Amino acid sequence: MIQPANRTQGVKEYYFSVKLKEIAKLNEGAVKVLNLGIGDPDMSPSEDTWEMLKEACAHPKSHGYQSYVGIPALREGFSKWYKTFFNVDLNPDNEILPLLGSKEGVMITSLAYLNEGDEVLIPNPSYPTYTSVTNLLGGKIVSYPLVEENNYHPDFDALEKRDLSKVKIMWVNYPHMPTGARASKELLEKIVAFGLKHKILIVNDNPYSFILNDTPLSIMSIEGAKDCCIELNSLSKSHNMPGWRVGMICGKAEMLEPVLKVKTNMDSGMFYPVQQAAIKALAEDQSWYDSINKVYKIRRDLVFKLMNLIGCSPREDQGGMFVWAAIPKKYKDGYELSDKILKESKVFITPGGIFGDQGDKYIRISLCSSEAGIEEAIERIKEN
Ligand SMILES: Cc1ncc(COP(=O)(O)O)c(C=O)c1O
């Protein structure tokens, strides 16, 4: 047997990859599992986006390799998007780099900035990719707890008491997945001040800014941010385009240079029609976001009902694409409650522990199922 690289031992198969296999097995039975676990937007991108994709396929250049930095019009589209919705000025020539989804940004930013043994501040709970990528690259994880009592904001007093001299990167993500906590301008100011003071690269992962969040905020709008921050964004959630793989990274030109160096050695640009379609999507006005949020609001009310039915009381004030709630005390952890509901009602919800041990006593329900799907889940759970 040829031995895989040692670095693969620091990561496990993604939880959802394992769980989906289990669900596929259960689906061989008569009753199909209702999956309320995964944040995979089920609504369509806008009509204009679709039309542009089709039209651009006929372009003679559509099948060729594309520029590593995207076509200029796409970078301009991102730049206008940031100006319109975040009031941030970004030079489309050198402060924006289109990505194949923001997940790519987690890897290439880490490859560009991390040396083996460097420490990385990672929120607990958080998107598991920050941890797995850090592990793959031999970085040292320094997890910082986000707790409900502190509105899931970092505890800066506790962080200041640590030795921060080896910390290279701090991951930040507001609206926060999985807890739905939002950032205020004051919080972002504190984060930027922290990064500047300790010479830490702050990476704000911002894919949920338009979902159930009235005031989208970019860390790049904070004074001083360009000296220590970069930000990831994505059309996966804001424009219902998760499978299209369109994201971006922005920041000061010299801070993006090492990221670009990595990227040019890893992929060869984004499919031309997808770039053209993304430009259309980025040009949507506020009514686009209102239309998707109208649907998410209705679903959220239903998910609150479902949560109450299983003894959970979610906080009202949550942004993003999920509802997060503490489990009733009678369960050991979210895994126990999730397994029970899957077994008894054939409904899948996500145990909070997959996002870090601070999430052990929580569960997360996605808003990416239709009203009918959530209503059916409620009925199934009522019957058990
Ligand atoms: C916090 C967070 N960041 C990044 C991503 C990756 O999104 P994408 O690569 O589709 O832009 C996700 C996806 O679920 C996420 O929840």
The ligand as a Tripos MOL2 file, in Angstrom:
@<TRIPOS>MOLECULE
LIG
   16    16     1     0     0
SMALL
NO_CHARGES

@<TRIPOS>ATOM
      1 C1        -18.5790   30.4460    6.5860 C.3       1 LIG1
      2 C2        -18.4210   29.9170    5.2050 C.ar      1 LIG1
      3 N1        -17.3890   30.3380    4.4730 N.ar      1 LIG1
      4 C3        -17.2000   29.9050    3.2220 C.ar      1 LIG1
      5 C4        -18.0650   29.0000    2.6490 C.ar      1 LIG1
      6 C5        -17.7710   28.5290    1.2500 C.3       1 LIG1
      7 O1        -18.6070   29.0920    0.3320 O.3       1 LIG1
      8 P1        -18.2950   29.1280   -1.2260 P.3       1 LIG1
      9 O2        -16.9900   28.4370   -1.4510 O.co2     1 LIG1
     10 O3        -19.4100   28.4070   -1.8640 O.co2     1 LIG1
     11 O4        -18.2070   30.5710   -1.5820 O.co2     1 LIG1
     12 C6        -19.1420   28.5230    3.3640 C.ar      1 LIG1
     13 C7        -20.0470   27.5310    2.7590 C.2       1 LIG1
     14 O5        -20.9020   26.9460    3.3030 O.2       1 LIG1
     15 C8        -19.3470   29.0040    4.6690 C.ar      1 LIG1
     16 O6        -20.3810   28.5900    5.4230 O.3       1 LIG1
@<TRIPOS>BOND
     1     1     2 1
     2     2     3 ar
     3     2    15 ar
     4     3     4 ar
     5     4     5 ar
     6     5     6 1
     7     5    12 ar
     8     6     7 1
     9     7     8 1
    10     8     9 2
    11     8    10 1
    12     8    11 1
    13    12    13 1
    14    12    15 ar
    15    13    14 2
    16    15    16 1
@<TRIPOS>SUBSTRUCTURE
     1 LIG1         1 GROUP 0 **** ****
